Amino acid sequence: MNKRDHKIYLRDKENLNARLVRKQYEDQPDPMFKDSNIHYEIAERTRAIGFGGIGALHKLVCKLKLDRTINKNIALLKVHVPYWESGHVLNIAYNVLTGGTCLEDIERLRNDETYMNALDAERIPDPTTAGDFLRRFDETWIFALQETINETRTKVWALQDSSFRKEAIIDVDGTIAGTTGECKEGMDIAYNGIWGYAPLIVTLANTNEVLYLVNRPGSRPSSDGAAEWLDLAIDRVAPVFKKVWLRGDTDFSLTHNFDRWDERVGFVFGYDAKRNLIEMADALPESLWKPLQRPTRYEVKTEERQRPENVKEQVVKEREFTNIRLRSEQVAEFDYRPVHCSKTYRMVVVRKNLSVEKGERRLFDDVRYFFYITNDRKRTPQEIVLFANDRGNQENVIGQLKSGVNALRMLSDGLISNWAYMVIAVLAWNLKAWYGLVTLEPAAGRDILRMEFKRFLGNFIQIPCQIVATGRRLVYRILTYSRHLEIFLATFDHIRELKFA
């Protein structure tokens, strides 16, 4: 940030702080929102866009040479009249970054001359052309696109310090992407009665990046084909990180692969509570069971407030619904060799003591077991359980892909074309993560990585900017103050200075 911009930034910051400082108001005669004499006029020369942050993301894409690599590795077009493959991919990804939720939203960008000026583009593909581009993909080209994106992300990882590259945690899960359509090729009915597809999602827990996304018919089980994609993820992160971990729920305890994975990575998977395991847990001496101490959900920084009344529990009691309450948790461990393994692994078991109640009456006590299998011999049983439970954050990532990014909407007419859209839309989510990783302020970077997609757009993309082409420069003139501007401008200056091979 130059001296002039810094001076303006400080002035605007002081003005806003003066407005928002705590005051002891007297009784106001008028409401805060007043009826002003409003008029609308069309500016003769000044043109602006409401999402000026897109320029910083586009500069990051260009610095990483993602656009060039896409054109090099993806050959779906015989001639480029006038668009290249990167133009189609970025057009869809930028539509998501500017708040678009479907291909039709591209039309608003196509009719915004200032937006195209901001990207130095004469024109952009229309929604129909974007849909035709998605239908050109087959499985080979989708894989090539994902590998191109993965090749680019390693450049961002290389910028991080040694503590970042200490270990990588790969999470895997499946989900259901429903559709109300009836003619979409490859759709099927899932176990819960929803028609649609069953994507497999492999993520990096360190940064919430999506490493691989695979579209499948809705009837496919969560673990179908997962081992192959986990192997690809391991191959991608192993050269960068010193230690690699795999994490998943019980569906991904793929015992045929344990011995092979044991030679390369650490893993912690949930394991089905089968009869033989329950019998082994029941046979453990009571002295081996230790209380499971879970960390507090958050730290109270001021005075602890009085806990509000539990309205839900009160309704359950009044209507005499069956209610299951947790009384205590204990953890223990024993060695176990699955049938398809030649090695013995560590089985950590959690015993939950539950109370089954109806209304005010306590019906009976219930004991349930939860098992986790791992090849880690260093962590304590409690640490293994907490490490496995941290995988729950991937549910938040999947939730963001569904409702924030809208990447799992079935916008095209077939399994492959919808898969292509998912991968391209997820690129917008990954760009958010890369932006957080290149931010120089560590605390701000961590905040961006954890940030919901909608909040990221509001803080760093939806910045009103006047677009001015002067000589050899394309100027984004920021038209309002935001508390995130200092981080935004510092990050953009850093992006401009990045150099990659």
N, C-alpha and C positions, 0 to 999 in steps of 0.2 A: 504494500500500500504506500503510495507516494505521499509527500508532505501535505499537498493540497487535499487529497482524499481523506487523509488522517485528520486534518483540521475540521473538515466538514462532518466527518463521522463523529468526532468528539462533541461538536456543537449540537448535532441532532440527538446524540445520546443524552447530553445534559438537558436539552429541552424536554425529551420524553420523561426522563427521571423527575424533572420538576413537575410534570403533569401527574405522574403516578405516585408522588410522595404521599405518605399518609397525612391526612388533614382532618381536623375536627370541624366538619361542616355544620353550619346552622341549618335550620329547616328551610329548604329551597322553595321559592315560590313557583318555579317552573320545572318541568321534567328535563332531564339531561339531554334527551334527544329532541331537538327543536325543529320546528317547521320553518326551513329556510327558503329563500327565494331562489330555487334551483332552476338552472337553464342548461341545456345540452347544446354543444356546438361541435362541428367537425373541424379538426385542425387542418390547416392548409398544407403544412409541410412536415410537422412533427409526427412521427409514427412510433408506436411503442407496442410491446408485447407484455403479457402478464406472467410469463415464465422465462425470465431472462437467465435463470440458472442453467438452462439447457446449453448455453454456450460453454460453460465450464465443463460439463459432462462431455460435450462434443470435442472439446480440446483434449480432454483425457483420452478419449477414444483415438484421436489422431496421433497423440504422443505415443500411445501404446501400439500404434500401427495396426489396430484391430481391423480397420476398414480395408487396408491393403492386404492383410492376411486373409480376410474373407474372400476378396476378389481372386486371390491366388489359389485358395484351397477349394472354393465352391464354384463349380462350373455348371450352372443350371441354364444359362442363357447363351445361345449361339452367337448372337450379336447384341450390342448394347445400344439400343435405340429407344430412349436415350439413357436408360438406367443400368447401372452395374448391380451385381448381387449385393454389395455392401449398402447401396442406396435403398434397396428393398428391406434388408434386415434392419438398418438403422431407422428407416421410416416407421416400421412397426414398433420398435423399441422406444423411439422418441415419442410416439403417440401415447404409449403407456406412461412415460415420464412426465408428460404434460397433462396427465389426468384422464386420458382416453380409456374407455372400458371395452370398446369393440372396434372392429375395422371401420365401421361407418363414421367413427369419430375422427378418422383421418381427413374426412372432408372439411372439417372446420380448419384444419391446418393448411390444407390445400388451397383454401379460399382466404388465407391470411398472408398477404404479400409480405408483411413485415417479418413474419416467422421465417419465410423462405429467404428473405434478405439476411436475417440473423445467422442462417446456416450457409450463406453464400451459395444458395441453390436457385437455379432458374425456375425449377418446378419440382414437385414431388409426386410419386405415384398416387393414383386415386384408390379408393377402397376396393373397387373391382379388380384392378391390376394387382393390388396386394393379395387378394384372395387367389387369383390365378397363380401368383408366385408361390404361395404355400402349397398349391396342388402339384407343383413341379417336383417336390421333394420325394425321395424314397428313403428307406432305412439307412442306406449307405451315406447319402448326403446329409441326413440329420446327424448321424454319428460324426461325420467330418466337421459339421458346424460346431458340435459340442467340443470336439477335440481342438478346434481352432480357438474357441473361447477359453478352454483350459490352458492352451499354450500361452495365451495372453495373460491369464491370471498369474502364472508363475513369475512374470516380470514384476508384478505388484508385490508378490511375496518376497522377491529378492531385495526389495527396498527396506524390508523390516529388519529389526535388530535380532540378535541371536536368541533372545528370550522368546520371541514369536515362533521361531523355528525349532523350539525345543520338542514339541510334540503336536501331532495332529489327531483330532478325534473325528472319525467319520461316523455319522449317524445314518441310518437307513429306515425307511418306513414306506408303507403304501397308503393310499387314500382312495376315496370314491369321488369322481368328478361326474356329477349327474347332468342329464340333459332332458329337456322335454320334447326334443325332436324324435321323429319316428323313422327317418330314412338315412340316418348317419351310418355309414359303413363301419363295421367293426364294433358297434355298440352291443352291449349285452346286459343282462340283469345281474346285479350284485347280490351278495348274501342277504342284504337288508332290504331287498326289493326295489332298489333304485336302479333305473336304467341309465347306462352311460359307460364310462371308462374307469379303469383302475390304475392310475399312474403310480409308478415306483419313483421315489425321490431319495437321492443320495446327497447329503449335505456335509459341509465342514463346520463342525460345532464352534470352532474358534472364531469364525467370522460370519456364520450364518449363510455363507455362499452355497449355492446349489451347484454341485459338481456334475451330476448326471440326473436327467429326468427321462423316464421311459413311459410311453403311453401303451396301455394294454386294454383288452376288452374287459368290461365290468365284472365278468364271471371269474377272472383269474385270481388265484390266491395271492396274498401280499408278497410272499417269498418267491413267487414264480420268476425265475431268471435272475434273482438277486445276486447270487454268487458271482456270476460273470461280471456284473456291473461293479460289485465291490472290489473284485480283482483289478478292474480298470482304475478305480479310484485309488487303490493302494499304489498302483504303478505311477499314478500322477503325483501323489503327495510324497511318496517315499524318498525320491531324490532331494527333496527340499527340507523335510522334517527329520529330526533324529529318531523320533519314536512315533509310531502310528498305532492308533487304537480303533477298533471296530465296536460299535454299540448298536443294539437293536432289541426289540421285544421278543416274545417267545416264538413268533412266526419265523424269526430269522436265526434260530438255533439250528443251523444247517450242519449237522454233525458230520456229514460226509466230507466237509471242508475244514474241520477243526485242526486236524493234524497238519494239513498244508499251511493253514493260516498261522499256526503256532510257530512255524519256522520264520515267519516274516513280521508278524504284528502281535500286539496284545489285543484281547477281546473280552467283552463282558456282554452276555446276552441273557435275556430272561429265558426261563425254562419251564415247560409245562409241568404242573403238579401231578405227576403220574403216581399210580398207586405204590410202586416200589420205592419212589423217593419219599413219599409220605411215611411209609413204614420205616425207612431208614432215619427220617427226622424224628419220628416218635421214639425210636430206640436210642437216641442220643441221651447220655447222662444229663441230668438237670444242671450239673455244674458247668457244662459247656455253653449253656445259654447265657448271653449277656444282654443287658438292657440296650435297646437301640435309641440313641440320643440324636434326635434330629435338630438341626440348627434353627434358631428363631427366624421367622419369615422376614423380619426387618428390625432395624435398630431404632428405638425411640430416641429422637434427638432433643426433644423438649420434655415436657411433662407428660406422663402416660395418661391417656384419656380413659374415662369410664367406658367399659365395654357396652355397646348398645344391646338392647334386648334381641334375642334370637327369635325373630318373628316366624321363620320357617319351622323351627323346632316346636314352637308353640302350636302352630297349626297342625303339625303331625301328631302331637299329643292329643289335641282336642278332638280330632277326627279319628283317632285310634288307628292310624296307619302303622304298618310294620316299620320299625326304625332300627337300624344297625349302628351301634356306637362302638368306637374303638376304646378299649380299656388300657391295653399295654402292648408293647412290641418287644420281642427279643430276637437276637440274631445268633446264629451258630454256623458251623461249617463242617464238611467232611469231604473226603476224596471220592471221585466218581468217574467211571469210564463208560461213556456211551457205547452203544452196541457197534456203531460204525467207526469207532476210533480205536487206535492201537495205543494211545496214550491216556494217562489218567489226569483228570483236571480237577479243579477246585470248585466244589459246589457250596455256595453260600445260601443259607435259608433264613427267611424271616418268618417268625411265628407271630401272628396277630391274634390277640385275645379279644374277641368281640362279644358284645352283649346285644341280644335280640330282644327288642321291647315292642310293646303294643300299648299305646296310650301311656298311662303311668305304670303299667305292669311290666315287669321284667320276666320274659318267657323262659329263656335259657341262654347259656353261654355257648359260644361257637369258637372254634380254633381253626384258622386257615393258614396255609403255608404258601410262601412265595419264594421261588428258587431262581438263583442267578449262577450261571456257569462261566468260569473265567480261567485263563492261563496265567493270571497275575498271582504271584506268591508273596509280594511285598506289602501290598495294602492290607489294612485290617479288614475284617468282615464288614464293620460299619462303613468304612470308606468305600468298599466295593458297592454296597447298597446305595449310598448317596451318589456315587459316580454313575451308577446305572440309572438312578432316578432323574439325574440331570438331563437325560435324553428327552425328558418331557418338553424341553425348550424347542425341540424340533416340531412339536405340535403347533407352537406359536408361529414358526416359519411357514409351515404348511397353511396355517390360517391366513397369514399375510399373502401367500401366493393365491389363495382362493378369493379373499375379500378385499385385499389391499391392491395387489398387482392385477388381479382378475386374470391371471395366467391360465387358470384351469377352466375357463369358459370354453365351451365347445362351439367355436365360431365358424368352423368350416364343415365340410360334408363327409369327412372320412377320418379314420383312425390316424393315418400318416400325416395328413395335412393339419389336423388338430395337434398332433405331436409337434410338428414344425412350429406352429404358433406358440405352443407352450414354451419351447426352448427359446424362441426369440423374445417372448414377453418376459421370461425369467432373466434374460440378459439385462433388462432394466433393473431388476432387483440386485443382480450382481454388480452393476455399475454403482449402485448405492454403497455396496460393501467396499468396492475399490476406492471410491471417493473417501470413505472413512479411513481406509488404510493409508492413503497418501496425505491425509491431514497431518500437519506438523504437531499440533497440540494433542498429546496422547489422550487426555480426558475427553476432549471433543470427539476424537476419533472413535473411542469406545462408545460414546453416546450415539454416534451415527450408526455404528454397527448394530446397536440394540434398538434403534429407533424404528417405530412403525413406518411403513411406506408412506402413508398419508401425511404423517408429520414431517417426514423428510421432504416431501414435495412442498409442503407449506413453508418450511424453514429455508430450504436451499434451492428450490426450483422456481417456485411461484414468486419471483422477484420482478416487479414491474420495471422494465428497462426501455429507454428510448434507443432505437437502433440508428446509428449514424455512420455512413460510409464516408471516410475522409482520406483522400490520397491512398496510401497503402495500408490503412488501418480500418478495422471494423470495430466501432466503439459501441459498447453496451453502457449507456448512461443510466445509472440506477436512480430511480425516481422517488424512493421512499427509504426511511430508516428501518432497520431491523436489528435486534440484538445479536443476530447471527452473522451480520455483515462482516465483522472483523475476521471471524474464522473463514467465512466464504472467500473474502478477498485474499487473505493470506494463503489459503489452499490453492486458489487460482494462480497466484504468483508462483507458487511452488510447482504446480503442474506445468506452467510455461517453461520452467527451467529443467524439467526432467529430460533425460536423454537415455534412450534405449537402443540396443543394437538392432 
